[in-house]
Amino acid sequence: MSMIPRELERKIKEILDDRRKIIVLYGTRQVGKTTLIEKIIQSFEGKILKVNADEQLFNETLSSRDFIKLKGMVEGYDLLFIDEAQRIADIGINLKILYDKIPELKIIVTGSSSLDLANRVNEPLTGRIDTNTLFPISIPEWQRYADINDFEVTMKLEEFLLYGMYPEIFSYKNFNHKRKYLNDLCKSYLYKDILSLTNIKYPEKLNQLLKLLAYQVGQLVSIQELATSLQIHREALLNYISLLEKSFVIFRLPGFSRNLRKEVVKMDKIYFYDTGIRNALINNFNSLQLRNDKGQLWENFLIAERMKSNFYNETFINIYFWRIYSGAELDLVEEKDGLLHGYEFKWGSKLAKAPASWTDNYQNSSFECINQDNFLHWLKSNHKPGPV
């Protein structure tokens, strides 16, 4: 199977060609970071040094803070590519030394987790880096690769919701093979960086926590109830959730409020970057007609796809859910340039009206119901041209 073209390809190429920046690419393992960078540097005119930080060969030099050693390692090369750089101690300081002392050297760094890499590079490399995040395959990426129309995309929706959008999942035709891949991914890679880079006291709690969160997709999450269920302290639970966010497994959606008393804002909702991972955690790949959580899956899928679209197209917005104690709610609220846009997600062709309490309190806001008939138009509404 050939590589699915990625939205970030054009942007990273432009930075590599035209700007003097260290390119940092985040994203969970197996999401295609190495494949993307390998494709981009194929056309690079110059000598390339590739370093896999999972191997120990270069680690000592890249964490040495010794310019003589660093220079000796990269001398004669035009581009340094460091894969899984979160494993290298003091990586930011050492990259700063290389950047400042060897200005002609181009540098690309990938990390499957921002656990330590963000802290290690952001401060030492202020003004010197361009940071990007690669997510599982987006709908526009897959549609362009498959060369199919919108109707054909809609026909694949159930498969997307059940098995997710990790690149390798598209290489399997057999659903059992897809399921096995996702189960293996959960067991082998999902917590790899968290367990190796942090001092977690009860690692088994991570899997238990994720299962609980998987069942609560689209619902308000009570930190205290989760802590009680897992029999761990509230602070430890918050730390686990933060680590899972920094490893690009889950993300939080806070409640929106303009300080109206009736609005629910003290609890977040938590979603998964990939619905296939979510289904693997609860071991449920039943067809949608047999499930009572298809609304939750649809909601998670759309919010994750919208996040990809906004990020890749550099649409800078704040995102929330909205709910009041009487029960009226919106699945997603986007705040951009002072304007509010509310969305309700419905599976199938169902329609919904804006809650009166929303339109009454936020009169200049917009509302749209997103279903199978219009979701593609919505996802592409801020779309820029993809890679050539």
Order of alpha helices (4+ residues) and beta strands (2+ residues): alpha-beta-alpha-beta-alpha-alpha-beta-alpha-beta-alpha-beta-alpha-alpha-alpha-alpha-alpha-alpha-beta-alpha-alpha-beta-beta-alpha-alpha-beta-beta-beta-alpha-beta-alpha
